[in-house]
């Protein structure tokens, strides 16, 4: 069991971030485990119960910023 459940970052260039993190996380044997139907969130993980990483488009449709 992991203490960390997930980490999520927002992005202004979703497809570029998806390609970058997909390639990076594949080195850790992570695969896309979830894609929100509208395409606004993608999650990678190795198996249920382990931590996962996600990228997301800003929920308000604006620009991703710090905070």
Secondary structure, DSSP 8 states (H G I E B T S, - for coil): --S--EEEEE-SSHHHHHHHHHHHHHTTT-EEEEE-TTSSEEEEESSTTS-EEEEE--TTSS-----
